[in-house]
């Protein structure tokens, strides 16, 4: 019976007791060297040989610790996702520097942390595809993002959809950052210099009235921060949905129909008693 390579990848990502530095070559040293290389050259510059050269070992010696480049990228991804601060100690501050509470402040904070990680490691946006295995740091980050919406009236499927939407927004912004950096590295010309030299294009734009009006009124002089602008608008939409669910929240037990006592904190109750919860659970098990 053959084993699925994905299962081997899970064992590698979720290894226990191997993250501390060791003398000589170790998986931790390999991952950190690969991250430094990708930070400097992008994923396109990452190879097992280059990582080995950076560490002063042979390429074959790396394969004793990690099967190949794909598994190494998964390890790198999980390692940098662990750069988030300890969420329990992270004070959420509002736009004016005052402490804030509530799901919106927590979700905004975790989205900003994810953005900062991607600015430090632009290559992270280049880890594309739907079958990259999550490691403990990635799962912990996802768990925290989901928990920011605990206590709201959103349906479970909506909680998952909202967090997926926020994650895709952060990734889309990060992908633009990655593409800009890649073009600048390839051409040796900055984004501002390249667009500043496109006079032959600008000479043709006066035939477009909307573009011309926005240009003449300074629309491009002080552009919005695309990440912060997009995040605010995204949170506005989520807040509208939360308010809609709050207004239609069912305040009765889903099992017996009796009124529910409001929770002092945390997720609103669904059942009025432990007995009702157990009855509902038994029904689901038998259907």
C-alpha positions as CSV (number, residue, x, y, z in Angstrom):
1,X,0.0,0.0,0.0
2,X,1.5,3.3,-1.1
3,X,1.4,6.4,1.1
4,X,0.0,9.7,0.0
5,X,2.9,12.3,-0.2
6,X,0.5,14.8,1.3
7,X,0.4,12.8,4.5
8,X,4.2,12.9,4.7
9,X,3.9,16.7,4.3
10,X,1.6,16.9,7.2
11,X,4.0,14.9,9.4
12,X,6.8,17.3,8.4
13,X,4.8,20.4,9.0
14,X,3.4,19.3,12.4
15,X,6.6,17.9,13.7
16,X,7.0,18.2,17.4
17,X,10.2,19.2,19.3
18,X,12.3,20.0,16.2
19,X,11.9,23.8,16.0
20,X,14.8,24.7,18.3
21,X,18.2,25.4,16.7
22,X,20.6,22.4,16.7
23,X,24.3,22.2,15.9
24,X,25.1,21.5,12.3
25,X,22.4,21.2,9.7
26,X,18.8,21.1,10.9
27,X,15.3,21.5,9.4
28,X,14.9,24.8,11.2
29,X,18.2,26.2,9.8
30,X,17.1,25.1,6.3
31,X,13.7,26.8,6.5
32,X,15.2,30.1,7.9
33,X,17.9,30.1,5.1
34,X,15.2,29.5,2.5
35,X,13.1,32.4,3.8
36,X,16.1,34.8,3.7
37,X,16.8,33.7,0.1
38,X,13.1,34.1,-1.0
39,X,13.0,37.6,0.7
40,X,16.1,38.6,-1.3
41,X,15.3,36.9,-4.7
42,X,11.6,35.9,-4.6
43,X,10.3,32.3,-5.0
44,X,11.7,32.2,-8.6
45,X,15.2,32.5,-7.0
46,X,14.6,29.6,-4.6
47,X,16.1,26.3,-5.2
48,X,17.4,23.5,-3.0
49,X,20.9,24.1,-4.4
50,X,20.9,27.8,-3.5
51,X,19.7,27.0,0.0
52,X,22.5,24.5,0.4
53,X,25.1,26.9,-0.8
54,X,23.8,29.5,1.6
55,X,24.3,27.1,4.5
56,X,27.6,25.7,3.2
57,X,26.3,22.1,2.7
58,X,25.7,19.9,-0.2
59,X,22.3,19.8,-1.9
60,X,21.9,16.1,-1.1
61,X,22.3,16.8,2.6
62,X,19.2,19.0,2.6
63,X,17.1,16.0,1.3
64,X,17.8,14.2,4.5
65,X,15.6,16.8,6.2
66,X,13.0,17.9,3.6
67,X,11.9,15.8,0.6
68,X,11.9,18.7,-1.9
69,X,11.2,22.3,-2.8
70,X,7.4,22.1,-2.6
71,X,7.5,20.8,1.0
72,X,10.1,23.4,1.8
73,X,7.8,26.2,0.6
74,X,5.0,24.9,2.8
75,X,7.4,25.0,5.8
76,X,8.5,28.5,4.9
77,X,4.9,29.7,4.7
78,X,4.0,28.3,8.1
79,X,7.1,29.7,9.6
80,X,6.4,33.3,8.5
81,X,2.7,33.0,9.5
82,X,4.1,32.4,13.0
83,X,5.4,36.0,13.0
84,X,2.0,37.2,14.3
85,X,2.2,38.7,17.8
86,X,0.6,36.8,20.6
87,X,-3.0,37.7,20.0
88,X,-4.0,37.6,23.6
89,X,-1.5,40.3,24.4
90,X,-2.2,42.4,21.3
91,X,-4.1,45.5,22.3
92,X,-6.5,46.7,19.5
93,X,-6.3,50.4,18.9
94,X,-8.8,52.5,17.0
95,X,-8.1,55.2,14.4
96,X,-7.3,57.8,17.1
97,X,-5.1,55.5,19.2
98,X,-7.7,54.6,21.8
99,X,-8.3,50.9,22.8
100,X,-11.2,49.3,21.0
101,X,-13.2,46.2,21.5
102,X,-15.5,44.2,19.4
103,X,-15.4,41.9,16.4
104,X,-14.6,44.7,13.9
105,X,-11.5,45.9,15.8
106,X,-10.2,42.4,16.2
107,X,-10.7,41.5,12.6
108,X,-9.2,44.7,11.4
109,X,-6.2,44.1,13.6
110,X,-5.5,40.6,12.4
111,X,-5.9,41.7,8.7
112,X,-3.3,44.4,9.3
113,X,-0.9,41.9,10.9
114,X,-1.4,39.6,7.9
115,X,-0.6,42.5,5.6
116,X,2.5,43.4,7.5
117,X,3.8,39.8,7.2
118,X,3.2,39.9,3.4
119,X,5.0,43.2,3.1
120,X,8.0,41.7,4.9
121,X,7.8,38.6,2.8
122,X,6.3,39.5,-0.6
123,X,7.0,36.0,-2.0
124,X,4.2,34.7,0.3
125,X,1.6,35.9,-2.2
126,X,3.3,33.8,-4.8
127,X,2.4,30.6,-2.9
128,X,-0.6,29.9,-5.1
129,X,-3.0,27.0,-5.4
130,X,-5.7,25.3,-3.2
131,X,-3.7,22.3,-1.9
132,X,-0.9,23.9,0.2
133,X,-1.0,22.0,3.5
134,X,-1.5,24.2,6.6
135,X,0.9,23.9,9.5
136,X,0.3,24.7,13.2
137,X,1.0,28.4,12.7
138,X,-1.4,28.7,9.7
139,X,-4.1,26.8,11.5
140,X,-3.7,28.9,14.7
141,X,-4.0,32.1,12.6
142,X,-7.1,30.8,10.9
143,X,-8.6,29.8,14.2
144,X,-8.0,33.3,15.6
145,X,-9.5,34.9,12.5
146,X,-12.7,32.8,12.9
147,X,-12.8,33.6,16.6
148,X,-13.0,37.3,15.9
149,X,-16.6,36.8,14.8
150,X,-17.6,34.7,17.8
151,X,-20.6,36.3,19.6
152,X,-22.0,37.8,16.4
153,X,-25.3,36.5,14.9
154,X,-23.7,35.4,11.7
155,X,-24.5,31.9,10.6
156,X,-21.6,29.4,10.8
157,X,-21.3,29.3,7.0
158,X,-21.2,33.1,6.9
159,X,-18.4,33.3,9.5
160,X,-16.3,31.0,7.2
161,X,-17.3,33.0,4.1
162,X,-16.4,36.3,5.7
163,X,-13.0,35.1,6.9
164,X,-12.3,33.7,3.4
165,X,-13.3,37.0,1.8
166,X,-10.9,39.0,4.1
167,X,-8.1,36.5,3.5
168,X,-8.5,36.8,-0.3
169,X,-8.5,40.6,-0.1
170,X,-5.2,40.6,1.8
171,X,-3.8,38.1,-0.7
172,X,-4.9,40.2,-3.7
173,X,-3.2,43.3,-2.3
174,X,-0.1,41.3,-1.5
175,X,-0.1,39.8,-5.1
176,X,0.0,43.4,-6.5
177,X,3.0,44.1,-4.2
178,X,4.7,41.0,-5.4
179,X,4.2,41.7,-9.1
180,X,5.5,45.3,-8.6
181,X,8.6,44.0,-6.8
182,X,9.2,41.3,-9.4
183,X,9.0,43.9,-12.3
184,X,11.4,46.3,-10.5
185,X,13.9,43.5,-9.8
186,X,13.7,42.3,-13.5
187,X,14.0,45.7,-15.1
188,X,16.0,47.6,-12.5
189,X,13.5,50.5,-12.9
190,X,11.1,51.6,-10.2
191,X,7.4,51.7,-10.7
192,X,7.3,55.5,-10.4
193,X,10.2,55.9,-12.9
194,X,8.6,53.5,-15.5
195,X,5.2,55.2,-15.4
196,X,6.7,58.6,-15.3
197,X,8.4,57.9,-18.7
198,X,5.1,57.1,-20.5
199,X,4.6,60.6,-22.1
200,X,3.5,59.1,-25.4
201,X,0.6,57.5,-23.5
202,X,-0.4,60.6,-21.5
203,X,-0.5,62.7,-24.8
204,X,-3.5,60.5,-25.9
205,X,-5.5,60.6,-22.7
206,X,-7.1,64.0,-23.2
207,X,-9.7,62.5,-25.4
208,X,-11.2,60.6,-22.4
209,X,-13.3,63.2,-20.4
210,X,-13.6,61.3,-17.1
211,X,-9.9,60.5,-16.9
212,X,-9.1,64.0,-17.8
213,X,-11.4,65.5,-15.2
214,X,-10.1,63.3,-12.4
215,X,-6.5,64.1,-13.5
216,X,-7.2,67.9,-13.5
217,X,-8.9,67.8,-10.1
218,X,-5.9,66.0,-8.5
219,X,-7.4,62.5,-8.2
220,X,-4.0,60.9,-8.7
221,X,-2.0,63.4,-6.7
222,X,-2.8,61.9,-3.3
223,X,-4.0,58.4,-3.8
224,X,-5.8,56.4,-1.2
225,X,-3.9,53.7,0.6
226,X,-5.4,50.8,-1.3
227,X,-5.1,48.3,1.6
228,X,-6.6,50.6,4.3
229,X,-9.3,51.9,1.9
230,X,-10.3,48.4,0.8
231,X,-10.2,47.0,4.3
232,X,-12.5,49.8,5.6
233,X,-15.0,49.3,2.9
234,X,-14.9,45.5,3.3
235,X,-15.5,45.8,7.1
236,X,-18.4,48.2,6.4
237,X,-20.1,45.5,4.3
238,X,-19.5,42.8,6.9
239,X,-20.9,45.2,9.6
240,X,-24.1,45.7,7.6
241,X,-24.5,41.9,7.4
242,X,-23.9,41.5,11.2
243,X,-26.5,44.2,11.9
244,X,-29.0,42.5,9.6
245,X,-28.5,39.2,11.4
246,X,-28.7,40.9,14.8
247,X,-32.1,42.4,13.8
248,X,-33.4,39.0,12.8
249,X,-31.8,37.0,15.5
250,X,-34.0,34.2,16.8
251,X,-34.3,34.6,20.6
252,X,-35.9,31.2,21.2
253,X,-34.4,27.8,21.8
254,X,-34.0,25.9,18.6
255,X,-35.1,22.6,20.2
256,X,-38.1,23.5,22.4
257,X,-39.0,27.1,21.5
258,X,-38.7,28.5,25.0
259,X,-37.2,32.0,25.4
260,X,-33.4,32.2,25.7
261,X,-31.5,34.0,28.4
262,X,-29.0,36.4,26.8
263,X,-25.4,35.4,27.3
264,X,-23.2,37.7,29.5
265,X,-20.4,37.4,27.0
266,X,-19.2,35.3,24.0
267,X,-21.4,33.4,21.5
268,X,-25.2,33.8,21.9
269,X,-26.9,30.7,23.2
270,X,-28.8,28.4,20.8
271,X,-30.4,26.1,23.3
272,X,-32.1,27.0,26.6
273,X,-30.6,24.1,28.5
274,X,-28.0,21.3,28.4
275,X,-30.9,18.8,28.0
276,X,-32.1,20.6,24.8
277,X,-28.6,20.7,23.4
278,X,-28.2,16.9,24.0
279,X,-31.6,16.2,22.4
280,X,-30.6,18.2,19.3
281,X,-27.3,16.4,19.1
282,X,-29.0,13.0,19.3
283,X,-31.3,13.9,16.5
284,X,-28.4,15.0,14.3
285,X,-26.7,11.7,15.0
286,X,-29.7,9.6,13.9
287,X,-30.5,11.6,10.7
